[in-house]
Every structure is written in structure tokens, then in C-alpha cells.
């Protein structure tokens, strides 16, 4: 597979928001088919690394859905979306600045600890099974705008997850991947059992 031609094709598949915030990078030395690091708030670039030698073993629809899922996950990470955790981080940071200007060591530690706990909660919510499930659903919606049917897109993503596990030669699917596969089977109409609500509220 010629990486540059495939990158151009994938850019056409991506939503406009994905093209603005993510970048596809060829990384032949990586063991994973496709990978992306968790985007930190100070990183403007959100690269997606692809081993095109392994990538070529997947079908075109599988590649489309895998890329759309990864893009959806990356653009779904919101560090500065207004909610209670972001408010606590900001308040903790401001309180830390005020306390440090007053040379109050205990106040600085308390404010810094508060900020750290809230930041950890934001990080964990973006790394949860729920964020992956949301990215799957977002990817399927984008795929529908690219001509796929919902059930068909879910089947392609399901088969892609299973194919990647075989290509990478791991010990099988991890817990989050198993949950995702069950949810995708339900969307594709292959199973009447979806994901329990408590996973979506994780």
C-alpha cells in the first residue's frame, strides 16, 4: 500500500473537524495498526499513527471505520468544555496563585491538590469505555454521510476491531473492546443484547 495515496483518500473520508485538528502520520515501526496518544490540553496537534504495512491487511470499509472511530475519539476529548470538573480545575489553579502570592504553603498544597484531582477526573472520563462507545457511534454517523448504512458501518467497525486484534497478535480483545463489540453487534442487528446502562454512565 502506498501511504501517501491512502492518506489522501483517508483525508476525504474524515469529517472537516477531523481534518482541522488531526494529522495522519505513517509509522511503520509501530506494532499497532493504528494508534493515537491521549491529547493533552497544550498539544494543538492530534496525530494518528498508522503502520501502513499492517493497515493494508484490512478491507477498505474496515479502514474507513477504524479511522473515523479514532478521529471521533480524538475530537471528542474536551479539556475545556464547561462543566464542574473544569470549573474546579480553574478555581484550584486561581486559588493556588492567590495562596502562593500570600506565601501560604498549606493553601497552595490544598488548591494544587484540588486542581490535580479534578484534572485526573477529566482525564479518566476521556479514557473510559463510555468515550470509546461514543466515538464508535460518532464514527458510524459520519460513515452514514459517506454512503454507509448504519448496520453496515457497525458491522465493518466490529470486524475491524476483531481483525486488528488478530493482526497485532495480542491475547485477544480487552474489556473495553469486548463492550464495544457487543454494542456494535446490537447496532448491526446481530444481537438483541446491548450494553448495560451502567457502562454508559461510567
C-alpha positions as protocol buffer text, in pm:
chain_id: "A"
residue {
  index: 1
  type: UNK
  ca { x: 0 y: 0 z: 0 }
}
residue {
  index: 2
  type: UNK
  ca { x: 131 y: 344 z: -94 }
}
residue {
  index: 3
  type: UNK
  ca { x: 99 y: 556 z: 224 }
}
residue {
  index: 4
  type: UNK
  ca { x: 63 y: 898 z: 59 }
}
residue {
  index: 5
  type: UNK
  ca { x: -222 y: 785 z: -168 }
}
residue {
  index: 6
  type: UNK
  ca { x: -401 y: 621 z: 125 }
}
residue {
  index: 7
  type: UNK
  ca { x: -354 y: 930 z: 344 }
}
residue {
  index: 8
  type: UNK
  ca { x: -514 y: 1145 z: 73 }
}
residue {
  index: 9
  type: UNK
  ca { x: -805 y: 901 z: 50 }
}
residue {
  index: 10
  type: UNK
  ca { x: -848 y: 894 z: 428 }
}
residue {
  index: 11
  type: UNK
  ca { x: -849 y: 1273 z: 447 }
}
residue {
  index: 12
  type: UNK
  ca { x: -1150 y: 1269 z: 213 }
}
residue {
  index: 13
  type: UNK
  ca { x: -1326 y: 1021 z: 443 }
}
residue {
  index: 14
  type: UNK
  ca { x: -1265 y: 1231 z: 756 }
}
residue {
  index: 15
  type: UNK
  ca { x: -1512 y: 1497 z: 873 }
}
residue {
  index: 16
  type: UNK
  ca { x: -1400 y: 1859 z: 830 }
}
residue {
  index: 17
  type: UNK
  ca { x: -1348 y: 1897 z: 1206 }
}
residue {
  index: 18
  type: UNK
  ca { x: -1114 y: 1598 z: 1197 }
}
residue {
  index: 19
  type: UNK
  ca { x: -909 y: 1739 z: 910 }
}
residue {
  index: 20
  type: UNK
  ca { x: -861 y: 2062 z: 1106 }
}
residue {
  index: 21
  type: UNK
  ca { x: -748 y: 1900 z: 1432 }
}
residue {
  index: 22
  type: UNK
  ca { x: -586 y: 1567 z: 1345 }
}
residue {
  index: 23
  type: UNK
  ca { x: -294 y: 1462 z: 1128 }
}
residue {
  index: 24
  type: UNK
  ca { x: -225 y: 1117 z: 980 }
}
residue {
  index: 25
  type: UNK
  ca { x: 137 y: 1008 z: 1024 }
}
residue {
  index: 26
  type: UNK
  ca { x: 300 y: 697 z: 873 }
}
residue {
  index: 27
  type: UNK
  ca { x: 477 y: 500 z: 1148 }
}
residue {
  index: 28
  type: UNK
  ca { x: 599 y: 168 z: 1002 }
}
residue {
  index: 29
  type: UNK
  ca { x: 793 y: 72 z: 1316 }
}
residue {
  index: 30
  type: UNK
  ca { x: 491 y: 60 z: 1549 }
}
residue {
  index: 31
  type: UNK
  ca { x: 336 y: -275 z: 1645 }
}
residue {
  index: 32
  type: UNK
  ca { x: -19 y: -135 z: 1639 }
}
residue {
  index: 33
  type: UNK
  ca { x: -217 y: -98 z: 1319 }
}
residue {
  index: 34
  type: UNK
  ca { x: -348 y: 246 z: 1422 }
}
residue {
  index: 35
  type: UNK
  ca { x: -269 y: 445 z: 1732 }
}
residue {
  index: 36
  type: UNK
  ca { x: -315 y: 789 z: 1884 }
}
residue {
  index: 37
  type: UNK
  ca { x: -186 y: 927 z: 2211 }
}
residue {
  index: 38
  type: UNK
  ca { x: -423 y: 1090 z: 2455 }
}
residue {
  index: 39
  type: UNK
  ca { x: -427 y: 1462 z: 2362 }
}
residue {
  index: 40
  type: UNK
  ca { x: -315 y: 1692 z: 2641 }
}
residue {
  index: 41
  type: UNK
  ca { x: -462 y: 2044 z: 2655 }
}
residue {
  index: 42
  type: UNK
  ca { x: -139 y: 2218 z: 2547 }
}
residue {
  index: 43
  type: UNK
  ca { x: -94 y: 1994 z: 2239 }
}
residue {
  index: 44
  type: UNK
  ca { x: -256 y: 2154 z: 1933 }
}
residue {
  index: 45
  type: UNK
  ca { x: -170 y: 1863 z: 1702 }
}
residue {
  index: 46
  type: UNK
  ca { x: -355 y: 1536 z: 1746 }
}
residue {
  index: 47
  type: UNK
  ca { x: -159 y: 1287 z: 1532 }
}
residue {
  index: 48
  type: UNK
  ca { x: -295 y: 948 z: 1428 }
}
residue {
  index: 49
  type: UNK
  ca { x: -13 y: 698 z: 1369 }
}
residue {
  index: 50
  type: UNK
  ca { x: -69 y: 423 z: 1112 }
}
residue {
  index: 51
  type: UNK
  ca { x: 152 y: 127 z: 1024 }
}
residue {
  index: 52
  type: UNK
  ca { x: 55 y: 105 z: 656 }
}
residue {
  index: 53
  type: UNK
  ca { x: 206 y: -244 z: 614 }
}
residue {
  index: 54
  type: UNK
  ca { x: -43 y: -375 z: 872 }
}
residue {
  index: 55
  type: UNK
  ca { x: -316 y: -131 z: 762 }
}
residue {
  index: 56
  type: UNK
  ca { x: -318 y: -285 z: 414 }
}
residue {
  index: 57
  type: UNK
  ca { x: -439 y: -618 z: 558 }
}
residue {
  index: 58
  type: UNK
  ca { x: -776 y: -462 z: 637 }
}
residue {
  index: 59
  type: UNK
  ca { x: -1057 y: -409 z: 388 }
}
residue {
  index: 60
  type: UNK
  ca { x: -1132 y: -54 z: 272 }
}
residue {
  index: 61
  type: UNK
  ca { x: -1456 y: -29 z: 478 }
}
residue {
  index: 62
  type: UNK
  ca { x: -1273 y: -157 z: 787 }
}
residue {
  index: 63
  type: UNK
  ca { x: -1002 y: 106 z: 736 }
}
residue {
  index: 64
  type: UNK
  ca { x: -1261 y: 380 z: 689 }
}
residue {
  index: 65
  type: UNK
  ca { x: -1444 y: 294 z: 1009 }
}
residue {
  index: 66
  type: UNK
  ca { x: -1128 y: 247 z: 1216 }
}
residue {
  index: 67
  type: UNK
  ca { x: -1001 y: 587 z: 1110 }
}
residue {
  index: 68
  type: UNK
  ca { x: -1338 y: 754 z: 1173 }
}
residue {
  index: 69
  type: UNK
  ca { x: -1353 y: 598 z: 1520 }
}
residue {
  index: 70
  type: UNK
  ca { x: -1003 y: 722 z: 1608 }
}
residue {
  index: 71
  type: UNK
  ca { x: -1078 y: 1072 z: 1474 }
}
residue {
  index: 72
  type: UNK
  ca { x: -1409 y: 1080 z: 1664 }
}
residue {
  index: 73
  type: UNK
  ca { x: -1234 y: 979 z: 1987 }
}
residue {
  index: 74
  type: UNK
  ca { x: -963 y: 1244 z: 1943 }
}
residue {
  index: 75
  type: UNK
  ca { x: -1201 y: 1529 z: 1865 }
}
residue {
  index: 76
  type: UNK
  ca { x: -1432 y: 1407 z: 2144 }
}
residue {
  index: 77
  type: UNK
  ca { x: -1166 y: 1476 z: 2409 }
}
residue {
  index: 78
  type: UNK
  ca { x: -1271 y: 1807 z: 2560 }
}
residue {
  index: 79
  type: UNK
  ca { x: -1045 y: 1961 z: 2821 }
}
residue {
  index: 80
  type: UNK
  ca { x: -1220 y: 2297 z: 2821 }
}
residue {
  index: 81
  type: UNK
  ca { x: -1587 y: 2204 z: 2786 }
}
residue {
  index: 82
  type: UNK
  ca { x: -1767 y: 2393 z: 3066 }
}
residue {
  index: 83
  type: UNK
  ca { x: -1861 y: 2151 z: 3344 }
}
residue {
  index: 84
  type: UNK
  ca { x: -1797 y: 2107 z: 3716 }
}
residue {
  index: 85
  type: UNK
  ca { x: -1456 y: 1941 z: 3677 }
}
residue {
  index: 86
  type: UNK
  ca { x: -1318 y: 2215 z: 3453 }
}
residue {
  index: 87
  type: UNK
  ca { x: -1455 y: 2473 z: 3697 }
}
residue {
  index: 88
  type: UNK
  ca { x: -1281 y: 2302 z: 3988 }
}
residue {
  index: 89
  type: UNK
  ca { x: -951 y: 2288 z: 3796 }
}
residue {
  index: 90
  type: UNK
  ca { x: -974 y: 2660 z: 3720 }
}
residue {
  index: 91
  type: UNK
  ca { x: -1075 y: 2754 z: 4075 }
}
residue {
  index: 92
  type: UNK
  ca { x: -799 y: 2537 z: 4221 }
}
residue {
  index: 93
  type: UNK
  ca { x: -544 y: 2696 z: 3990 }
}
residue {
  index: 94
  type: UNK
  ca { x: -660 y: 3051 z: 4073 }
}
residue {
  index: 95
  type: UNK
  ca { x: -669 y: 2972 z: 4445 }
}
residue {
  index: 96
  type: UNK
  ca { x: -317 y: 2831 z: 4417 }
}
residue {
  index: 97
  type: UNK
  ca { x: -196 y: 3155 z: 4258 }
}
residue {
  index: 98
  type: UNK
  ca { x: -360 y: 3366 z: 4530 }
}
residue {
  index: 99
  type: UNK
  ca { x: -226 y: 3144 z: 4809 }
}
residue {
  index: 100
  type: UNK
  ca { x: 126 y: 3145 z: 4662 }
}
residue {
  index: 101
  type: UNK
  ca { x: 122 y: 3526 z: 4641 }
}
residue {
  index: 102
  type: UNK
  ca { x: 36 y: 3527 z: 5012 }
}
residue {
  index: 103
  type: UNK
  ca { x: 309 y: 3269 z: 5086 }
}
residue {
  index: 104
  type: UNK
  ca { x: 55 y: 3025 z: 5231 }
}
residue {
  index: 105
  type: UNK
  ca { x: 215 y: 2682 z: 5175 }
}
residue {
  index: 106
  type: UNK
  ca { x: -84 y: 2484 z: 5307 }
}
residue {
  index: 107
  type: UNK
  ca { x: -323 y: 2681 z: 5085 }
}
residue {
  index: 108
  type: UNK
  ca { x: -104 y: 2619 z: 4780 }
}
residue {
  index: 109
  type: UNK
  ca { x: -95 y: 2244 z: 4852 }
}
residue {
  index: 110
  type: UNK
  ca { x: -473 y: 2225 z: 4903 }
}
residue {
  index: 111
  type: UNK
  ca { x: -550 y: 2429 z: 4590 }
}
residue {
  index: 112
  type: UNK
  ca { x: -298 y: 2232 z: 4383 }
}
residue {
  index: 113
  type: UNK
  ca { x: -440 y: 1903 z: 4510 }
}
residue {
  index: 114
  type: UNK
  ca { x: -792 y: 2012 z: 4422 }
}
residue {
  index: 115
  type: UNK
  ca { x: -683 y: 2103 z: 4068 }
}
residue {
  index: 116
  type: UNK
  ca { x: -496 y: 1774 z: 4028 }
}
residue {
  index: 117
  type: UNK
  ca { x: -796 y: 1565 z: 4140 }
}
residue {
  index: 118
  type: UNK
  ca { x: -1032 y: 1746 z: 3901 }
}
residue {
  index: 119
  type: UNK
  ca { x: -781 y: 1715 z: 3612 }
}
residue {
  index: 120
  type: UNK
  ca { x: -750 y: 1341 z: 3685 }
}
residue {
  index: 121
  type: UNK
  ca { x: -1129 y: 1307 z: 3669 }
}
residue {
  index: 122
  type: UNK
  ca { x: -1134 y: 1479 z: 3327 }
}
residue {
  index: 123
  type: UNK
  ca { x: -856 y: 1251 z: 3203 }
}
residue {
  index: 124
  type: UNK
  ca { x: -1031 y: 937 z: 3330 }
}
residue {
  index: 125
  type: UNK
  ca { x: -1368 y: 1033 z: 3177 }
}
residue {
  index: 126
  type: UNK
  ca { x: -1199 y: 1077 z: 2838 }
}
residue {
  index: 127
  type: UNK
  ca { x: -1021 y: 739 z: 2870 }
}
residue {
  index: 128
  type: UNK
  ca { x: -1334 y: 549 z: 2979 }
}
residue {
  index: 129
  type: UNK
  ca { x: -1534 y: 282 z: 2796 }
}
residue {
  index: 130
  type: UNK
  ca { x: -1806 y: 544 z: 2754 }
}
residue {
  index: 131
  type: UNK
  ca { x: -1577 y: 771 z: 2550 }
}
residue {
  index: 132
  type: UNK
  ca { x: -1492 y: 477 z: 2319 }
}
residue {
  index: 133
  type: UNK
  ca { x: -1860 y: 386 z: 2280 }
}
residue {
  index: 134
  type: UNK
  ca { x: -1941 y: 749 z: 2199 }
}
residue {
  index: 135
  type: UNK
  ca { x: -1660 y: 755 z: 1942 }
}
residue {
  index: 136
  type: UNK
  ca { x: -1799 y: 437 z: 1781 }
}
residue {
  index: 137
  type: UNK
  ca { x: -2144 y: 596 z: 1747 }
}
residue {
  index: 138
  type: UNK
  ca { x: -1996 y: 921 z: 1612 }
}
residue {
  index: 139
  type: UNK
  ca { x: -1789 y: 724 z: 1358 }
}
residue {
  index: 140
  type: UNK
  ca { x: -2099 y: 539 z: 1238 }
}
residue {
  index: 141
  type: UNK
  ca { x: -2285 y: 869 z: 1194 }
}
residue {
  index: 142
  type: UNK
  ca { x: -2002 y: 1013 z: 983 }
}
residue {
  index: 143
  type: UNK
  ca { x: -1986 y: 687 z: 783 }
}
residue {
  index: 144
  type: UNK
  ca { x: -2358 y: 724 z: 705 }
}
residue {
  index: 145
  type: UNK
  ca { x: -2280 y: 1064 z: 549 }
}
residue {
  index: 146
  type: UNK
  ca { x: -2016 y: 882 z: 341 }
}
residue {
  index: 147
  type: UNK
  ca { x: -2270 y: 636 z: 197 }
}
residue {
  index: 148
  type: UNK
  ca { x: -2266 y: 353 z: 451 }
}
residue {
  index: 149
  type: UNK
  ca { x: -2583 y: 219 z: 611 }
}
residue {
  index: 150
  type: UNK
  ca { x: -2587 y: 226 z: 993 }
}
residue {
  index: 151
  type: UNK
  ca { x: -2593 y: -154 z: 1035 }
}
residue {
  index: 152
  type: UNK
  ca { x: -2331 y: -198 z: 763 }
}
residue {
  index: 153
  type: UNK
  ca { x: -2098 y: 60 z: 924 }
}
residue {
  index: 154
  type: UNK
  ca { x: -2138 y: -109 z: 1264 }
}
residue {
  index: 155
  type: UNK
  ca { x: -2050 y: -448 z: 1109 }
}
residue {
  index: 156
  type: UNK
  ca { x: -1740 y: -305 z: 940 }
}
residue {
  index: 157
  type: UNK
  ca { x: -1619 y: -145 z: 1265 }
}
residue {
  index: 158
  type: UNK
  ca { x: -1692 y: -467 z: 1456 }
}
residue {
  index: 159
  type: UNK
  ca { x: -1496 y: -678 z: 1206 }
}
residue {
  index: 160
  type: UNK
  ca { x: -1215 y: -418 z: 1206 }
}
residue {
  index: 161
  type: UNK
  ca { x: -1175 y: -437 z: 1585 }
}
residue {
  index: 162
  type: UNK
  ca { x: -1158 y: -817 z: 1568 }
}
residue {
  index: 163
  type: UNK
  ca { x: -920 y: -814 z: 1268 }
}
residue {
  index: 164
  type: UNK
  ca { x: -683 y: -566 z: 1436 }
}
residue {
  index: 165
  type: UNK
  ca { x: -664 y: -791 z: 1745 }
}
residue {
  index: 166
  type: UNK
  ca { x: -556 y: -1082 z: 1521 }
}
residue {
  index: 167
  type: UNK
  ca { x: -308 y: -873 z: 1318 }
}
residue {
  index: 168
  type: UNK
  ca { x: -145 y: -733 z: 1631 }
}
residue {
  index: 169
  type: UNK
  ca { x: -121 y: -1084 z: 1776 }
}
residue {
  index: 170
  type: UNK
  ca { x: -230 y: -995 z: 2126 }
}
residue {
  index: 171
  type: UNK
  ca { x: -408 y: -1216 z: 2375 }
}
residue {
  index: 172
  type: UNK
  ca { x: -747 y: -1122 z: 2233 }
}
residue {
  index: 173
  type: UNK
  ca { x: -984 y: -835 z: 2296 }
}
residue {
  index: 174
  type: UNK
  ca { x: -955 y: -629 z: 2613 }
}
residue {
  index: 175
  type: UNK
  ca { x: -1252 y: -540 z: 2835 }
}
residue {
  index: 176
  type: UNK
  ca { x: -1334 y: -213 z: 2658 }
}
residue {
  index: 177
  type: UNK
  ca { x: -1311 y: -377 z: 2315 }
}
residue {
  index: 178
  type: UNK
  ca { x: -1548 y: -654 z: 2427 }
}
residue {
  index: 179
  type: UNK
  ca { x: -1802 y: -394 z: 2542 }
}
residue {
  index: 180
  type: UNK
  ca { x: -1762 y: -204 z: 2215 }
}
residue {
  index: 181
  type: UNK
  ca { x: -1810 y: -523 z: 2011 }
}
residue {
  index: 182
  type: UNK
  ca { x: -2128 y: -610 z: 2200 }
}
residue {
  index: 183
  type: UNK
  ca { x: -2266 y: -261 z: 2141 }
}
residue {
  index: 184
  type: UNK
  ca { x: -2175 y: -277 z: 1771 }
}
residue {
  index: 185
  type: UNK
  ca { x: -2344 y: -618 z: 1737 }
}
residue {
  index: 186
  type: UNK
  ca { x: -2662 y: -462 z: 1879 }
}
residue {
  index: 187
  type: UNK
  ca { x: -2640 y: -164 z: 1638 }
}
residue {
  index: 188
  type: UNK
  ca { x: -2578 y: -400 z: 1345 }
}
residue {
  index: 189
  type: UNK
  ca { x: -2880 y: -609 z: 1441 }
}
residue {
  index: 190
  type: UNK
  ca { x: -2665 y: -916 z: 1511 }
}
residue {
  index: 191
  type: UNK
  ca { x: -2760 y: -928 z: 1879 }
}
residue {
  index: 192
  type: UNK
  ca { x: -3061 y: -821 z: 2082 }
}
residue {
  index: 193
  type: UNK
  ca { x: -2836 y: -756 z: 2383 }
}
residue {
  index: 194
  type: UNK
  ca { x: -2682 y: -409 z: 2400 }
}
residue {
  index: 195
  type: UNK
  ca { x: -2450 y: -254 z: 2654 }
}
residue {
  index: 196
  type: UNK
  ca { x: -2593 y: -217 z: 3008 }
}
residue {
  index: 197
  type: UNK
  ca { x: -2672 y: 141 z: 3110 }
}
residue {
  index: 198
  type: UNK
  ca { x: -2412 y: 147 z: 3390 }
}
residue {
  index: 199
  type: UNK
  ca { x: -2132 y: 121 z: 3128 }
}
residue {
  index: 200
  type: UNK
  ca { x: -2269 y: 429 z: 2953 }
}
residue {
  index: 201
  type: UNK
  ca { x: -2274 y: 612 z: 3285 }
}
residue {
  index: 202
  type: UNK
  ca { x: -1916 y: 508 z: 3368 }
}
